[in-house]
Amino acid sequence: MEILADYLIFILPLALIQLGLMVGALVHILTHNTYRTGNRAAWLIVCLFISVIGPIIYFCFGRGQE
């Protein structure tokens, strides 16, 4: 149990960053209709099933011009 407590300092910030990226990407996907590539369903799948990298990929390659 002590090992988990030692790593919690590193795990908690990474989990919060991952959650923030995912929520931000999902809100943007669901509220906007324009995407640079792909469609809404494809980006939802990418963001939900590719944990940390999915939202980053969306913000780099999928987010369309406002």
Protein Blocks (a to p, Z undefined) as FASTA:
>chain_A
ZZmmmmmmmmmmmmmmmmmmmmmmmmmmmmpcbdfbdcfklmmmmmmmmmklmmmmmmmm
mmccZZ
